[in-house]
Amino acid sequence: MLRSGDRVRITAQLILGKTDEHVWAERYDRDMQDVLILLSEVSRAIAGEVQIRVAGGSKPAPPAEPVAARRVLHGAYEAYLRGRQALLHVMTDPGAARQALDEFQQAVTLDPQLADAWSGVAEANLVLAFFGQAPAFEVLPRTRDAARRAIALDDRQGEAPESGRRYGARIHRAAVGIGQGLSSR
């Protein structure tokens, strides 16, 4: 993926691993605000080409109910990506979870409809509680609310459904633990 200003280019290639034979390639150019639409289009194209060229099938029919992709403000998507990048470093950088949360919050401020960014808010809050960088009783309600918001915005793709399942179970366990800790005082 290359970016120049407000434009993005993705070049996809299908290469047979055994022979290193180049089977298919396609280049996609779009405005950055269309990046989610572009990613959806590229994914469908690659899946179709794999089915045709590798599996020996025919051109797949379009999905009965295509996933609705939408335009996103590139500033919001960039903040979301910076948040994802920061989360990769939570084990080695004590400030990474807070940085990730700040980036995800910037993303949802710029584009409140960006479900994956809401999922990031949930994950970053949970990481803060897990590593003891924020009190669990404060961040768990925010985690729950952000995960619910992500699912409400998009329950079919991306990180949102997974965040709801994953964080729902963790929030419940953490809440039980907090309740037990408070009742023992």
WODAQUI-V435490 format. One record per pair of residues at least 24 apart in sequence whose ideal C-beta (glycine too) atoms are under 10 Angstrom apart, sorted by the first residue. I is the first residue (numbers start at 1). J is the second residue. D is the distance in whole Angstrom. If there is no record, write none. Layout:
# WODAQUI-V435490
i->I j->J d->D
i->I j->J d->D
This chain:
# WODAQUI-V435490
i->1 j->28 d->10
i->1 j->35 d->9
i->1 j->38 d->9
i->1 j->39 d->9
i->1 j->42 d->10
i->2 j->29 d->9
i->3 j->32 d->7
i->3 j->35 d->9
i->3 j->74 d->9
i->3 j->78 d->9
i->4 j->29 d->10
i->4 j->32 d->10
i->5 j->31 d->10
i->5 j->32 d->8
i->5 j->74 d->10
i->6 j->30 d->10
i->6 j->31 d->6
i->6 j->32 d->5
i->6 j->33 d->7
i->6 j->74 d->6
i->7 j->31 d->6
i->7 j->32 d->7
i->7 j->34 d->10
i->7 j->74 d->10
i->8 j->32 d->5
i->8 j->33 d->9
i->8 j->34 d->8
i->8 j->35 d->6
i->8 j->38 d->7
i->8 j->39 d->10
i->8 j->74 d->8
i->8 j->77 d->10
i->9 j->38 d->9
i->10 j->35 d->9
i->10 j->38 d->6
i->10 j->39 d->8
i->10 j->41 d->9
i->10 j->42 d->5
i->11 j->42 d->10
i->12 j->42 d->6
i->12 j->43 d->9
i->12 j->45 d->7
i->12 j->46 d->6
i->12 j->49 d->8
i->13 j->46 d->9
i->13 j->49 d->10
i->14 j->45 d->10
i->14 j->46 d->7
i->14 j->49 d->5
i->14 j->50 d->7
i->14 j->52 d->10
i->14 j->53 d->7
i->14 j->54 d->8
i->16 j->53 d->9
i->16 j->54 d->7
i->23 j->49 d->8
i->23 j->50 d->9
i->23 j->52 d->10
i->23 j->53 d->5
i->23 j->54 d->7
i->24 j->48 d->10
i->24 j->49 d->5
i->24 j->50 d->9
i->24 j->52 d->9
i->24 j->53 d->6
i->24 j->54 d->10
i->25 j->49 d->10
i->30 j->71 d->10
i->31 j->71 d->8
i->31 j->74 d->8
i->32 j->71 d->10
i->32 j->72 d->9
i->32 j->73 d->9
i->32 j->74 d->4
i->32 j->75 d->9
i->32 j->77 d->7
i->32 j->78 d->8
i->33 j->70 d->10
i->33 j->71 d->5
i->33 j->72 d->6
i->33 j->73 d->6
i->33 j->74 d->5
i->33 j->75 d->9
i->33 j->76 d->9
i->33 j->77 d->8
i->33 j->111 d->10
i->34 j->69 d->8
i->34 j->70 d->9
i->34 j->71 d->6
i->34 j->72 d->8
i->34 j->74 d->9
i->35 j->69 d->9
i->35 j->71 d->9
i->35 j->72 d->6
i->35 j->74 d->7
i->35 j->77 d->6
i->35 j->78 d->9
i->35 j->81 d->10
i->36 j->67 d->10
i->36 j->68 d->10
i->36 j->69 d->5
i->36 j->70 d->6
i->36 j->71 d->7
i->36 j->72 d->5
i->36 j->77 d->7
i->36 j->114 d->9
i->36 j->116 d->9
i->36 j->157 d->10
i->36 j->158 d->9
i->37 j->68 d->9
i->37 j->69 d->4
i->37 j->70 d->7
i->37 j->71 d->7
i->37 j->72 d->9
i->38 j->69 d->8
i->39 j->69 d->8
i->39 j->158 d->10
i->40 j->66 d->8
i->40 j->67 d->6
i->40 j->68 d->9
i->40 j->69 d->4
i->40 j->70 d->10
i->40 j->157 d->8
i->41 j->69 d->8
i->43 j->67 d->9
i->43 j->69 d->10
i->43 j->157 d->10
i->65 j->156 d->9
i->67 j->154 d->9
i->67 j->156 d->6
i->67 j->157 d->6
i->67 j->158 d->9
i->68 j->154 d->9
i->68 j->156 d->9
i->68 j->157 d->9
i->69 j->157 d->9
i->70 j->111 d->10
i->70 j->113 d->7
i->70 j->114 d->9
i->70 j->154 d->10
i->71 j->111 d->9
i->71 j->113 d->10
i->72 j->107 d->9
i->72 j->110 d->9
i->72 j->111 d->6
i->72 j->113 d->8
i->72 j->114 d->6
i->72 j->116 d->10
i->72 j->117 d->9
i->73 j->107 d->9
i->73 j->110 d->5
i->73 j->111 d->5
i->73 j->113 d->10
i->73 j->114 d->8
i->74 j->110 d->9
i->74 j->111 d->10
i->75 j->106 d->8
i->75 j->107 d->8
i->75 j->109 d->10
i->75 j->110 d->5
i->75 j->111 d->8
i->76 j->104 d->10
i->76 j->106 d->8
i->76 j->107 d->5
i->76 j->108 d->8
i->76 j->109 d->8
i->76 j->110 d->4
i->76 j->111 d->4
i->76 j->112 d->9
i->76 j->113 d->9
i->76 j->114 d->5
i->76 j->117 d->7
i->77 j->107 d->7
i->77 j->110 d->9
i->77 j->111 d->8
i->77 j->114 d->7
i->77 j->116 d->9
i->77 j->117 d->8
i->78 j->103 d->9
i->78 j->106 d->9
i->78 j->107 d->8
i->78 j->110 d->9
i->79 j->103 d->5
i->79 j->104 d->7
i->79 j->105 d->8
i->79 j->106 d->4
i->79 j->107 d->4
i->79 j->108 d->9
i->79 j->109 d->9
i->79 j->110 d->7
i->79 j->111 d->9
i->79 j->114 d->9
i->79 j->117 d->7
i->79 j->120 d->9
i->80 j->104 d->7
i->80 j->106 d->9
i->80 j->107 d->4
i->80 j->108 d->9
i->80 j->110 d->9
i->80 j->111 d->9
i->80 j->114 d->6
i->80 j->116 d->6
i->80 j->117 d->4
i->80 j->118 d->10
i->80 j->119 d->9
i->80 j->120 d->6
i->80 j->159 d->10
i->81 j->107 d->9
i->81 j->116 d->10
i->81 j->117 d->10
i->81 j->120 d->10
i->82 j->106 d->8
i->82 j->107 d->9
i->83 j->107 d->7
i->83 j->116 d->10
i->83 j->117 d->7
i->83 j->120 d->5
i->83 j->121 d->8
i->83 j->123 d->9
i->83 j->124 d->7
i->84 j->116 d->9
i->84 j->117 d->10
i->84 j->120 d->7
i->84 j->123 d->9
i->84 j->124 d->10
i->84 j->159 d->9
i->86 j->120 d->9
i->86 j->124 d->8
i->86 j->127 d->10
i->87 j->120 d->7
i->87 j->123 d->7
i->87 j->124 d->7
i->87 j->127 d->7
i->90 j->123 d->10
i->90 j->124 d->9
i->90 j->127 d->5
i->90 j->128 d->9
i->90 j->130 d->9
i->90 j->131 d->7
i->90 j->133 d->10
i->91 j->127 d->10
i->91 j->131 d->9
i->94 j->131 d->8
i->94 j->133 d->7
i->95 j->133 d->9
i->96 j->124 d->9
i->96 j->127 d->8
i->96 j->131 d->10
i->96 j->133 d->10
i->97 j->123 d->9
i->97 j->124 d->6
i->97 j->125 d->9
i->97 j->126 d->9
i->97 j->127 d->4
i->97 j->128 d->5
i->97 j->129 d->9
i->97 j->130 d->9
i->97 j->131 d->6
i->97 j->133 d->6
i->97 j->134 d->9
i->98 j->124 d->8
i->98 j->127 d->9
i->98 j->128 d->7
i->98 j->133 d->7
i->98 j->134 d->8
i->99 j->124 d->9
i->100 j->124 d->4
i->100 j->125 d->10
i->100 j->127 d->7
i->100 j->128 d->9
i->101 j->125 d->6
i->101 j->127 d->8
i->101 j->128 d->7
i->101 j->133 d->10
i->101 j->134 d->9
i->101 j->139 d->9
i->101 j->142 d->9
i->101 j->146 d->10
i->104 j->146 d->8
i->105 j->146 d->10
i->108 j->146 d->8
i->108 j->149 d->8
i->108 j->150 d->10
i->112 j->149 d->9
i->112 j->153 d->9
i->113 j->149 d->10
i->113 j->153 d->6
i->113 j->154 d->9
i->114 j->150 d->9
i->114 j->153 d->8
i->114 j->154 d->9
i->114 j->158 d->10
i->115 j->149 d->8
i->115 j->150 d->5
i->115 j->151 d->8
i->115 j->152 d->8
i->115 j->153 d->4
i->115 j->154 d->4
i->115 j->155 d->9
i->115 j->156 d->10
i->115 j->157 d->8
i->115 j->158 d->6
i->115 j->159 d->8
i->115 j->160 d->4
i->115 j->161 d->9
i->115 j->163 d->9
i->116 j->150 d->7
i->116 j->153 d->9
i->116 j->154 d->8
i->116 j->157 d->9
i->116 j->158 d->5
i->116 j->159 d->5
i->116 j->160 d->7
i->116 j->163 d->9
i->117 j->146 d->9
i->117 j->149 d->10
i->117 j->150 d->8
i->117 j->153 d->10
i->117 j->159 d->9
i->117 j->160 d->10
i->118 j->145 d->9
i->118 j->146 d->5
i->118 j->147 d->8
i->118 j->148 d->9
i->118 j->149 d->5
i->118 j->150 d->4
i->118 j->151 d->9
i->118 j->152 d->9
i->118 j->153 d->7
i->118 j->154 d->9
i->118 j->159 d->9
i->118 j->160 d->7
i->118 j->163 d->8
i->119 j->146 d->7
i->119 j->147 d->7
i->119 j->149 d->9
i->119 j->150 d->4
i->119 j->151 d->9
i->119 j->153 d->9
i->119 j->154 d->9
i->119 j->158 d->7
i->119 j->159 d->4
i->119 j->160 d->5
i->119 j->161 d->9
i->119 j->162 d->8
i->119 j->163 d->4
i->119 j->164 d->8
i->119 j->166 d->9
i->119 j->167 d->8
i->120 j->146 d->8
i->120 j->150 d->9
i->120 j->159 d->7
i->120 j->163 d->8
i->121 j->145 d->9
i->121 j->146 d->4
i->121 j->147 d->9
i->121 j->149 d->8
i->121 j->150 d->8
i->121 j->163 d->9
i->122 j->146 d->4
i->122 j->147 d->4
i->122 j->148 d->9
i->122 j->149 d->8
i->122 j->150 d->7
i->122 j->151 d->10
i->122 j->159 d->9
i->122 j->160 d->9
i->122 j->163 d->5
i->122 j->164 d->8
i->122 j->166 d->9
i->122 j->167 d->5
i->122 j->168 d->10
i->122 j->170 d->10
i->122 j->171 d->9
i->123 j->147 d->9
i->123 j->150 d->10
i->123 j->159 d->8
i->123 j->162 d->10
i->123 j->163 d->6
i->123 j->166 d->8
i->123 j->167 d->7
i->125 j->167 d->9
i->125 j->171 d->10
i->126 j->163 d->9
i->126 j->166 d->9
i->126 j->167 d->6
i->126 j->170 d->6
i->126 j->171 d->8
i->126 j->174 d->8
i->129 j->170 d->9
i->129 j->171 d->9
i->129 j->174 d->7
i->129 j->178 d->10
i->130 j->170 d->8
i->130 j->174 d->8
i->135 j->178 d->9
i->136 j->171 d->9
i->136 j->174 d->5
i->136 j->175 d->8
i->136 j->177 d->8
i->136 j->178 d->6
i->136 j->181 d->9
i->137 j->174 d->9
i->137 j->175 d->9
i->137 j->178 d->6
i->137 j->179 d->10
i->137 j->181 d->10
i->137 j->182 d->8
i->139 j->171 d->10
i->139 j->174 d->9
i->140 j->167 d->9
i->140 j->170 d->9
i->140 j->171 d->5
i->140 j->172 d->10
i->140 j->174 d->6
i->140 j->175 d->6
i->140 j->178 d->8
i->141 j->171 d->9
i->141 j->175 d->9
i->143 j->167 d->6
i->143 j->168 d->9
i->143 j->170 d->8
i->143 j->171 d->6
i->143 j->174 d->9
i->144 j->168 d->8
i->144 j->170 d->10
i->144 j->171 d->5
i->144 j->172 d->9
i->144 j->175 d->9
i->147 j->171 d->8
